[in-house]
Amino acid sequence: MIYFVRHGETEGNLKKIYIGKLDFPLNENGFEQARKTAEKLKDKQIDMIFCSPAQRAKQTMGEIAKFHHNAEIVFDDRLLERGDGELDGQPLSDEYEELRWDWNVDLNPKLGEPIKEAYKRVSNFYDEILAKYKNKNILIVSHCGIGKLSFCYFYGFPKNGNFNEYLVSNSEIAVFDQKN
């Protein structure tokens, strides 16, 4: 089983700005969200924890790991959020978000990591861990964008090519069966 958790809330989330590669810590509400998520997962058997090295993900993972002392923890750069390039720190734009998460749109690289490159690194991550850790229960703590790409990996691409239908909220838990 794969348990995917998006990090808790940050000030960047509250301000509705592009966070991408900016390293925001959790805010007070984000820590509370992480503690509640940890409570929901405390009775689950977790063998391995893979985590984005971003501060907000590490802090969320730290709350969950308090209940899973025997789980091996690995930080993996492939779980970092998709970069927003020149938009990091700028207000979110609904119009741009539709384009940014559309597989069929090729955006200017100054506006961040292309979706096809991000999907490639996330699918390489899953291919590797699923081959190496068959029959293990794995927790992944990462970001909203990585959650969208994870849904695509396990369930396929949305028919319209727009990954926004796979939104993962702060501290939400998504569960995926390992591919056979």
C-alpha positions as a printed Julia matrix, in Angstrom:
180×3 Matrix{Float64}:
  0.0    0.0     0.0
  1.14   3.53   -0.76
  0.0    6.34    1.53
  0.56   9.77    0.0
  0.33  12.85    2.24
  0.6   16.44    1.13
  2.38  18.67    3.64
  0.4   20.85    6.05
 -0.5   24.47    5.45
  2.13  27.21    5.08
  1.9   31.0     5.0
  2.48  30.74    1.24
 -0.66  28.59    0.94
 -2.64  31.12    2.98
 -1.39  34.03    0.87
 -2.3   32.06   -2.29
  1.06  32.51   -3.95
  3.17  30.2    -6.09
  5.46  28.36   -3.69
  7.25  25.92   -6.01
 10.88  25.79   -4.91
 10.46  28.36   -2.1
 11.08  26.64    1.25
  8.2   27.74    3.47
  7.83  26.1     6.91
  4.47  24.94    8.25
  2.38  27.56   10.01
  0.54  26.84   13.29
 -2.48  25.43   11.45
 -0.15  23.32    9.29
  1.36  21.69   12.39
 -2.14  20.98   13.72
 -3.1   19.44   10.36
  0.06  17.3    10.44
 -0.74  16.08   13.97
 -4.29  15.12   12.9
 -2.93  13.27    9.88
 -0.43  11.49   12.11
 -3.3   10.35   14.35
 -5.16   8.96   11.32
 -2.08   6.99   10.25
 -0.8    5.89   13.66
 -2.3    2.4    13.5
 -1.22   1.74    9.9
  1.8   -0.47    9.32
  4.38   1.72    7.58
  7.67   0.14    6.57
  9.27   2.98    4.59
  8.86   6.74    4.54
  9.92   8.75    1.5
  9.85  12.5     1.92
 10.56  15.63   -0.06
 13.56  17.46    1.43
 11.52  20.71    1.61
 11.08  22.01    5.14
  7.25  21.88    5.04
  7.29  18.22    4.01
  9.93  17.28    6.6
  7.91  18.93    9.36
  4.75  17.07    8.31
  6.64  13.8     8.07
  8.17  14.4    11.52
  4.73  14.45   13.13
  3.71  11.23   11.37
  7.02   9.46   12.04
  6.51   9.84   15.81
  4.17   6.84   15.53
  6.39   4.79   13.2
  9.76   4.43   14.91
 10.79   1.38   12.89
 10.13   2.88    9.48
 13.18   3.73    7.4
 13.15   7.39    6.31
 14.54   8.49    2.93
 14.6   12.05    1.59
 14.34  12.13   -2.2
 14.72  15.2    -4.44
 12.33  13.65   -6.96
  9.55  14.44   -4.47
 10.26  18.18   -4.48
  7.45  20.39   -5.76
  7.38  21.35   -9.39
  9.2   24.65   -9.74
  7.28  27.77  -10.72
 10.27  29.63  -12.17
  9.7   33.37  -12.37
  6.31  32.94  -10.71
  7.69  31.74   -7.35
  6.33  34.13   -4.73
  3.76  35.69   -7.1
 -0.06  35.55   -6.6
 -1.8   32.44   -7.97
 -3.64  32.84  -11.27
 -6.61  30.6   -12.08
 -6.01  31.05  -15.81
 -2.35  30.1   -15.56
 -3.12  27.15  -13.26
 -5.36  25.66  -15.96
 -2.54  25.93  -18.49
  0.24  24.9   -16.12
 -1.37  21.55  -15.34
 -2.5   20.72  -18.87
 -0.46  17.92  -20.46
 -1.2   19.3   -23.92
  0.22  22.8   -23.24
  3.93  23.48  -23.6
  4.74  26.48  -21.38
  7.72  28.8   -21.47
 10.46  27.16  -19.33
 10.93  30.49  -17.49
  7.59  29.69  -15.91
  8.9   26.57  -14.23
  9.5   22.9   -14.76
  7.58  21.51  -17.74
  4.84  19.1   -16.74
  6.31  16.3   -18.87
  9.66  16.56  -17.08
  7.97  16.59  -13.69
  5.89  13.54  -14.59
  9.0   11.72  -15.8
 10.85  12.23  -12.5
  7.81  11.22  -10.43
  7.12   8.12  -12.53
 10.81   7.15  -12.32
 10.56   7.46   -8.52
  7.51   5.19   -8.38
  8.94   2.68  -10.85
 12.04   2.4    -8.68
 10.42   2.12   -5.27
  7.68  -0.24   -6.39
 10.25  -2.6    -7.9
 12.52  -2.4    -4.87
  9.93  -2.47   -2.08
  7.26  -4.88   -3.27
  4.76  -5.78   -0.56
  5.93  -2.94    1.71
  3.66  -0.26    3.1
  5.12   3.05    2.01
  4.36   6.58    3.16
  5.21   9.45    0.84
  5.15  13.03    2.15
  5.33  15.61   -0.57
  3.46  18.44   -2.3
  0.22  19.2    -4.15
  1.8   18.99   -7.6
  3.49  15.7    -6.8
  0.13  14.44   -5.59
 -1.46  15.32   -8.95
  1.31  13.5   -10.78
  0.98  10.52   -8.41
 -2.72  10.18   -9.19
 -1.84  10.17  -12.89
  0.79   7.5   -12.33
 -1.62   5.16  -10.53
 -4.93   5.98  -12.25
 -3.92   7.33  -15.64
 -4.18  10.73  -17.22
 -7.47  12.64  -17.13
 -9.27  12.44  -20.49
 -8.99  16.21  -21.01
 -5.26  16.18  -20.16
 -5.67  18.57  -17.23
 -4.22  17.23  -13.98
 -6.11  19.76  -11.82
 -8.9   17.25  -11.27
 -6.44  15.41   -9.02
 -6.18  18.1    -6.34
 -4.66  17.03   -3.0
 -5.44  19.36   -0.07
 -3.03  20.2     2.76
 -2.4   17.13    4.95
 -4.81  15.04    2.89
 -4.1   11.32    2.69
 -4.41   9.53   -0.66
 -4.1    5.76   -0.79
 -2.8    3.88   -3.82
 -2.52   0.13   -4.36
  0.86  -0.93   -5.66
  0.83  -1.71   -9.37
  1.23  -5.35  -10.26
